[in-house]
Amino acid sequence: MDNSKIYKMPFAKVYPLYIQKAERKGRTQKEVDEIIFWLTGYDKYSLFQILSNNSDFDTFFKYAPKINPNAAKIKGIVCGIRVENIEDKLMQHIRFLDKLIDELAKGKSMEKILRE
């Protein structure tokens, strides 16, 4: 499967969709940001830079300060595929983020989402 189209998609294009999905279910942008910070190690300032630079998903994850080691605990299905079985690390990280946002929208507590 050719994932290059997803890898080159600007993160700034998808970020508002994550927020909309969360807000439709009564969650907040702050919670979306907390998930992103937890998964990638970005902070508010560095996330703003990524968004301002219109960086793609490849760049977003390539320059992430640190993928949280507890990300390996993320399990489940996104787009019909088990995230824990995805061999391509970049695609796995993208799907991890999708899965966490899905969990937020489904009403899970932040404690459970962040695997604490």
C-alpha positions in Angstrom: 0.0 0.0 0.0 1.3 3.4 -0.9 1.2 5.6 2.2 3.1 8.5 0.7 -0.1 10.6 0.2 -0.8 10.3 4.0 2.8 11.0 4.9 2.8 14.2 2.9 -0.5 15.5 4.2 0.0 18.7 6.2 -0.6 18.0 9.9 -2.2 21.5 10.1 -5.0 20.2 7.8 -5.8 17.2 10.0 -5.3 18.9 13.4 -8.6 20.9 13.2 -10.4 17.7 12.3 -9.1 16.1 15.5 -10.4 19.1 17.4 -13.8 19.0 15.7 -14.2 15.3 16.4 -13.4 15.8 20.0 -15.6 18.9 20.4 -18.6 17.1 18.8 -18.4 14.7 21.7 -18.1 17.4 24.4 -14.3 17.2 24.7 -11.8 20.0 24.2 -8.9 21.2 22.2 -6.9 21.2 25.4 -7.4 17.5 25.7 -6.5 16.9 22.0 -3.3 18.9 22.7 -2.6 16.9 25.8 -2.8 13.7 23.8 -0.4 15.1 21.2 2.0 16.3 23.8 1.9 12.9 25.6 2.4 10.9 22.4 5.1 13.0 20.7 6.8 15.1 23.4 5.9 18.3 21.7 4.9 21.3 23.8 2.5 24.1 23.1 5.2 26.2 21.4 6.7 23.5 19.3 3.2 22.3 18.2 2.4 25.8 17.1 5.6 25.9 15.0 4.7 22.6 13.3 1.2 24.0 12.5 2.6 27.3 11.4 5.2 25.7 9.1 2.5 23.5 7.5 4.6 20.5 8.2 3.5 17.1 6.9 2.9 14.0 9.0 6.4 12.7 8.0 8.0 15.8 9.4 5.7 16.0 12.4 6.8 12.5 13.6 10.4 12.7 12.4 11.0 15.8 14.6 8.9 14.7 17.5 11.0 15.2 20.6 10.2 11.7 21.9 7.6 9.1 21.2 6.2 8.1 24.5 7.4 4.6 25.5 3.9 3.8 26.7 2.6 4.2 23.1 3.4 0.5 22.8 0.4 -0.1 25.1 -2.0 1.4 22.5 -4.0 -1.5 21.0 -7.1 -1.7 18.9 -8.4 -1.2 15.4 -8.3 2.0 13.2 -9.4 1.8 9.6 -9.9 -1.9 9.9 -6.2 -2.5 10.9 -4.8 -3.5 14.3 -2.5 -0.6 15.2 -0.2 -2.8 17.3 0.5 -4.9 14.1 1.5 -2.1 11.8 5.1 -2.7 10.8 5.8 0.8 9.2 6.7 2.9 12.3 5.5 6.2 10.7 2.1 4.8 9.8 1.9 3.1 13.2 2.5 6.5 14.9 -0.1 8.2 12.8 -2.6 5.4 13.6 -1.7 5.6 17.3 -2.7 9.3 17.3 -5.9 8.4 15.4 -6.7 5.8 18.0 -6.1 8.1 20.9 -8.4 10.8 19.4 -11.0 8.1 18.8 -10.8 7.1 22.4 -11.2 10.7 23.5 -14.3 11.1 21.3 -15.8 7.9 22.7 -15.6 9.4 26.2 -12.7 7.5 27.8 -11.0 9.2 30.7 -7.7 11.0 30.0 -6.1 8.7 32.5 -7.0 5.6 30.4 -6.2 7.3 27.1 -2.7 8.2 28.3 -2.1 4.7 29.6 -1.5 5.8 33.1 
